Amino acid sequence: MTDPQVTSGTYRTNDGVGLYYEQAGEGRPLIMIPGATASIEWFKRNFGPLSRQLRVIAVDMRGFGRSEPSPWGQSCARYAMDVFGLMQHLDLRDVTLLGWSCGARTIYSYLMLLGNERLRAAVLVDDTVHHSVHDPPPADAARQPGESEEAHQRRTFRLMASPTDPQALPEGELEWMLAAMGEFPESLRADGRAQDFRPLCPIIDLPILLVSGRHSGALPGCRYAAEQIPGARLEVFEESQHVPFYTEADRFNHLVAAFARQ
């Protein structure tokens, strides 16, 4: 089956930052929010297949991908307002939000600030509700004596994308993954440690799907959220770490499409 035609655009946030987005397909809208510093390139195994059944919009957050740089606003609360602005710009309602990692925290922030405004449901992909509800990284991902920062980064990405067989990840895949990441702002790192969404969970009144990898340190936080959010559902991907949408793309796409269309 041929994927729908992709169109792109830029919209300007209420504080003047131009954000790049791509969209394709028809039907119920699904907005895809990448993780911290990541571009929408990370969703290339998902965007096309999902757009066959949904209207899919993927957005580069401020300062990353093809969006404009911004010397301010690197926080999940600001990102949440940017996502809301995109909905207004495209006149979207009954939206399913899908956020990976920091994108999931952006959705928590959206729910905290705006409630269910313009939303139908949300998919929270592999992030915790608080940094204390998180396993430490695997011992083999820790920087080894004498290992350069570049070598450590490459090994970490191999584990992230292919935890059961890191060396099986093709070199070309690793190269685009590294290229699709920006520099991590310290303000965003501090924001992540400061936020505690545990008190929010019991009052969320929206269909919620949580997705986590069996090998991910975020799994305990996803389990906590699934237990505390009324009616929430958790799906664990057995072969995955932090990027189940990449490692087990077919299952992920089927799951998300069915959830967004129900």
C-alpha positions in Angstrom: 0.0 0.0 0.0 1.3 3.5 -0.9 1.7 5.9 1.9 -0.3 9.2 1.6 1.4 12.3 0.3 3.4 14.2 2.9 3.0 18.0 3.2 5.0 20.3 5.5 4.7 23.7 7.0 5.8 26.0 9.7 3.7 27.7 12.3 4.8 30.5 14.6 4.3 30.1 18.4 2.8 32.9 20.5 6.4 33.8 21.6 7.6 34.0 18.0 9.4 30.7 17.3 8.8 29.0 14.0 8.1 25.2 14.4 8.4 22.8 11.5 5.8 20.0 11.1 4.9 17.4 8.5 1.5 15.8 8.0 -0.1 13.1 5.9 -3.3 11.1 5.8 -6.9 11.6 6.7 -9.2 10.8 9.6 -8.7 11.2 13.3 -5.7 13.4 14.1 -2.6 12.0 15.8 0.2 14.4 16.8 3.6 12.8 17.3 6.1 14.6 19.7 9.7 13.4 19.7 12.0 13.1 22.7 14.4 15.7 24.0 16.7 17.1 21.3 15.3 14.5 18.8 13.9 15.4 15.4 10.8 13.8 13.8 13.2 11.6 11.8 13.0 9.2 14.7 9.4 8.4 13.7 10.2 7.4 10.1 9.2 3.8 10.7 5.8 5.0 12.1 4.7 8.1 10.2 3.9 6.5 6.9 2.1 3.3 8.2 0.1 5.3 10.7 -0.9 7.9 8.0 -2.6 5.2 6.1 -5.3 5.1 8.8 -5.0 8.5 10.6 -4.2 12.1 9.9 -0.7 12.1 11.3 1.2 15.3 12.2 4.8 15.2 13.5 6.4 18.3 14.9 10.0 19.3 15.6 10.1 21.0 19.0 11.7 24.4 19.3 15.5 24.4 18.8 15.7 21.0 17.2 15.3 19.3 13.9 14.1 21.9 11.3 12.4 24.2 13.8 13.9 27.5 14.7 16.4 27.9 17.5 15.2 29.5 20.7 17.3 30.8 23.5 14.4 30.4 25.9 11.5 28.0 26.5 13.3 24.7 26.9 10.8 23.2 29.3 8.0 20.7 29.0 5.4 23.3 30.0 6.5 25.5 27.1 6.5 22.6 24.7 3.0 21.8 25.8 1.8 25.3 24.9 3.6 24.9 21.5 1.6 21.7 20.9 -1.6 23.5 21.8 -0.7 26.3 19.4 -0.2 23.7 16.6 -3.7 22.4 17.3 -5.1 25.9 17.0 -3.1 26.6 13.9 -4.4 23.5 12.1 -7.8 23.8 13.8 -7.6 20.3 15.2 -10.0 18.7 17.7 -10.4 15.2 19.2 -6.6 14.8 18.9 -4.6 11.8 20.1 -1.2 13.0 21.4 1.7 10.6 21.1 4.9 11.6 23.0 8.1 9.7 23.4 10.4 10.3 26.4 10.4 14.1 27.0 7.4 14.1 24.6 5.5 12.0 27.1 6.4 14.6 29.8 5.2 17.2 27.5 1.8 15.5 27.4 1.7 15.3 31.2 2.4 19.0 31.3 -0.4 19.6 28.7 -2.8 17.7 30.9 -1.7 19.6 34.0 -2.1 23.0 32.2 -4.9 22.5 29.8 -6.7 19.4 30.9 -8.5 17.6 28.0 -8.7 20.7 25.8 -9.0 19.5 22.1 -7.9 16.0 23.1 -9.4 12.6 22.5 -6.6 10.4 24.0 -2.9 10.2 24.6 -0.1 7.7 24.1 2.8 8.0 26.5 6.0 6.3 25.3 8.7 5.2 27.7 9.0 7.9 30.2 8.5 8.1 34.0 6.3 10.3 36.1 9.3 11.3 38.4 13.0 10.7 38.2 12.9 8.7 41.5 10.5 6.1 39.9 13.2 4.9 37.4 15.8 2.2 37.3 19.4 3.3 36.8 20.8 2.7 33.3 22.1 -0.8 32.6 25.7 -1.4 33.8 26.9 -2.0 30.2 25.6 1.4 29.2 27.8 3.2 31.7 30.9 4.9 30.4 33.8 2.6 30.6 37.4 3.5 31.7 39.2 5.0 28.7 36.1 5.2 26.5 35.7 8.4 24.6 32.5 10.3 24.7 31.8 9.5 21.1 32.4 5.8 21.6 30.1 5.8 24.6 27.4 7.6 22.8 27.5 5.2 19.9 27.4 2.2 22.2 24.5 3.7 24.2 22.5 4.2 21.0 23.1 0.6 19.9 21.8 -0.6 23.2 18.8 1.8 23.0 17.8 0.6 19.5 18.8 -3.0 19.7 19.1 -4.0 23.4 19.1 -7.8 22.8 21.8 -7.6 20.1 23.4 -4.2 19.9 26.0 -5.1 17.2 23.1 -6.1 14.9 22.2 -2.5 14.4 23.4 -1.4 10.9 26.0 1.3 10.9 23.9 3.4 8.6 21.0 3.3 11.1 23.3 4.4 13.9 24.6 7.3 11.9 21.2 8.8 11.2 20.1 8.4 14.8 23.1 10.3 16.0 22.5 13.0 13.4 18.9 13.3 14.4 19.8 14.4 17.9 20.8 17.9 19.1 22.6 19.2 22.1 20.8 18.7 25.4 20.0 22.0 27.2 20.8 22.0 30.9 17.6 23.9 31.5 15.6 21.0 30.1 17.6 18.5 32.1 16.8 20.5 35.3 13.1 20.8 34.3 12.9 17.0 33.9 14.3 16.4 37.4 12.0 19.1 39.0 8.7 17.8 37.6 6.7 15.3 39.6 3.6 14.1 37.8 2.6 11.5 40.4 -0.1 13.7 42.0 -1.6 14.3 38.5 -2.1 10.7 37.6 -5.3 9.9 39.6 -7.1 12.9 38.2 -6.4 12.3 34.5 -9.7 11.7 32.8 -8.7 10.7 29.3 -8.0 7.3 27.6 -4.3 6.7 28.1 -2.0 4.1 26.5 1.4 3.6 28.0 4.2 1.9 26.0 7.5 0.9 27.5 10.4 -1.5 26.7 11.2 -4.5 28.8 14.8 -3.3 29.0 14.0 0.3 29.7 14.7 2.1 33.0 11.5 4.0 32.5 9.4 0.8 32.9 8.8 1.3 36.7 7.5 4.8 36.1 5.2 3.6 33.3 3.9 0.8 35.6 3.2 3.4 38.3 1.3 5.6 35.9 -0.7 2.6 34.6 -1.7 1.8 38.1 -2.6 5.3 39.1 -4.3 6.7 36.0 -7.9 5.5 35.9 -8.5 3.1 33.0 -4.9 3.4 31.7 -3.4 0.5 29.8 0.3 -0.5 29.7 1.9 -2.4 26.9 5.4 -3.8 27.4 7.6 -4.5 24.4 9.8 -7.5 25.2 12.6 -6.8 22.7 12.8 -3.0 23.3 14.6 -0.5 25.5 13.9 3.2 25.0 12.6 3.2 21.4 9.9 0.5 21.1 8.4 2.4 18.2 11.6 1.8 16.3 12.7 -1.6 17.6 9.3 -3.2 17.3 7.7 -0.8 14.8 5.1 -3.1 13.3 3.6 -4.0 16.6 3.7 -0.4 17.8 2.0 0.9 14.6 -0.8 -1.6 14.9 -1.3 -0.9 18.6 -1.4 2.9 18.2 -3.6 2.9 15.1 -6.2 0.7 16.9 -6.1 2.8 20.0 -6.5 6.1 18.1 -9.4 4.8 16.1 -11.4 3.3 18.9 
